[in-house]
């Protein structure tokens, strides 16, 4: 179901801004905070084969939600890599200041499982996807931005649509040629968003828990942020799909659906915050990651 | 000297995009890379009393450039705090995931030097400042953004102008009331930019060296990211203005002036990158921090 923000906001209770505002400013319409609360049915289960768990040797865990519908070829590879336990014993080997943390095999020599696509088609853009909710303003890199019904941040130039390289999104590292990324080497932006990679790298997911275990790692001074000394790497004990774990050990996650007036109200509140906050607007990369463990 | 990007670009040599582009796309004009190189005279000395050095107990150093002209009351306080050696022995006591690192006195009980303004006027917006160069597109939080002649990122809504809370900018922490920040407690965004703080917090500078020593610190799980255990804090050995150090120990920094066609050409190249990069545009927070140590 595709609705514009304005159409949705028109259906909900609104309250004018307080009288503190100068009379010459048109008062933006702010929904009541209660109207922005999710309903129980807004929380939808994320399938267990769309959750990738990275268990670090430090005992910490990073959880990635996979964009199975939006980057199917690469997510399929990632599932097979996890099933083959390919990342077990590998590492986070690159942490570049204000850029990315990257994990996989730093030697790029470890054989890949035969069942994966060695050269999957690039999935830099996503077909047949519209935002369930558009943000009010264009941003520096797109004519419109918004979020899919199932919670993925996207941008468009009116023709193509793509997943945005926001902080915490997970992309496929590759060599020069567009089809040289398999999904074995993955990265996530750890500083200012990496939007200049949009439409040139395949985005396969987002870190939904444990991002601090990647963003808080020591930066490397070596070229491209690749640790010069193997001892600096953060070891990966194992990586699994949640669906690989025994049922009683599986974590369960839910996303907040966005194609409803409650989410639209939440965005309206953020786009027109209450005083004393003055900044209006909302960048697609500042949209909250609305995911939780299933209660 | 205030010039628009278009006016500047019109004066420089341009080259059309390569013939690889589809013919129905209007080819953006890209300057030659050589036109974007700074001239020797573009590098201007930063005064020694606009450089704040934070020497951490770990032996690492963080260098902050102070926006003396744009936040004079708070920078004046910061200078006096450094002269009084107020931060010596204090710490980085707050590191909140995808938000900020903050330093000063976590108890907020340490007496402030009598010579500082205890309640300086808020400097959330900057008066009398125009961008020397405007970026082509508005962004999610402003009708126009750009950079001052001396390299500070700014945004405007057509009436007010303000410094933007980009990654690595330095802001003044405060309590609820707008005039409760003195400059003693400072923070810097360590994740996605913190633009929702724009016009509501005073920005006093930017980290120009050593940002990785703040961004790479372990995140706290405690409320607001304030370390629950004092042992988690990163100690500050001393903080000084460069001008306080003996002349032969002072580091010297330079910024790249932006009010010239070379800088405009650099921006034009980034707004219209060469293939295979597809993303066009440039966010004000992705402008390069064009600062160097004086050769």
Interface residues (C-beta under 8 A of the other chain):
Chain A: X95 X97 X98 X124 X135 X137 X138 X139 X140 X141 X142 X145 X166 X167 X168 X178 X190 X191 X192 X193 X195 X196 X197 X198 X199 X200 X211 X212 X215 X216 X217 X218 X219 X273 X276 X277 X278 X279 X280 X281 X282 X283 X284 X285 X286
Chain B: X95 X97 X98 X124 X135 X137 X138 X139 X140 X141 X142 X145 X166 X167 X168 X178 X190 X191 X192 X193 X195 X196 X197 X198 X199 X200 X211 X212 X215 X216 X217 X218 X219 X273 X276 X277 X278 X279 X280 X281 X282 X283 X284 X285 X286
